[in-house]
Amino acid sequence: MSTPKIEIYTKFACPYCVRARMLLKRKGVEFEEYDITLGGAKREEMLQRAPAARTVPQIFIGDYHVGGSDELHALDREGKLDGLLHP
């Protein structure tokens, strides 16, 4: 079975974005990163996918909206992240 597409919307110099990227790298998964520092189409795309999101990072694993870095780390602590990354 293949790994779901992992996408993360970030901004320049965001410490929460760095934490989220580091965790995903430690898990050994590849991800698409979209820098929305200057706004643009990817920022609008993020808002379409997560209308209430106003902070970064915003993380998606397949069609599942994880939320931000805190939510990603909570999933890992609860032992649920690996199941999402490697179904």
N, C-alpha and C positions, 0 to 999 in steps of 0.2 A: 504494500500500500504506500502511496506517495505522501510526502509531507505537505500539509496545507500551505498556501501562500501566506507569508507573514509580512505585514506592512506596518511601518512606524512613521508617523508624522512628527517632525522635530523642528527645533529652532536652534540657531547658532548660540553657543555658550550656555546651553540649558543643562544644569547638573542632573536633573531628573531624566533627561534624554540620555545622558552619558550612562547613568545607572541602568536604565532599561536596555540599552545596546550591549553593555557589558554582560548582563545576565543572559541575553539571547546568544551572545558569542560563547559564553561558558557552556551553554546548552548545546553548542555545536550546530546551530541551525542558521541557514541563510535567510536574509530578510531584505526587503526593499525599503529604503529610507527616502522619505520625501522631506526636503528642507523647505519649510513654509515661512522662513524668517521675513521674507519680503512680501508675503501674501501670495496672490496669484491664483492660478487655476487649482493647484493642489490644496491650497487652504480652503477654497470653496468646495472642493471634493470632500475634504475632511468634514466640513460642516454639514454637507449633505448626508454623509454616512453616520455622523454622530452629532445631531443638531444641538444638543446641549453642551457640547465640548467647547470650552474656551481656553483650555490650557494644553500644553504639550508635555510629554509625548501623548499621542493617541495611538493605541496599538490594536491591530486587527490580526487575528489568526483565522485564516479562511474567512467565513462570514461572521465570525464571533468577534464582537467588539469588547476587548479586554478592558479598555479604559486607559489609565495612565500607569506610570512607573509603580506607584504604590499598589495598585490592583494586580499588576504583573507579579510583583514580589510576593504579594499575599497568596496568589495562586501557587507559586512555587513553595512557600512555607506549608501550605495545606496539602501539598503533594498532588495537585491537580494540573500543574503546568505541563509536565511531561506527557500526560495523556492527550492534551490539546496539540502539542507539538509533534507527537508521534502516535497518531491514532491507530 
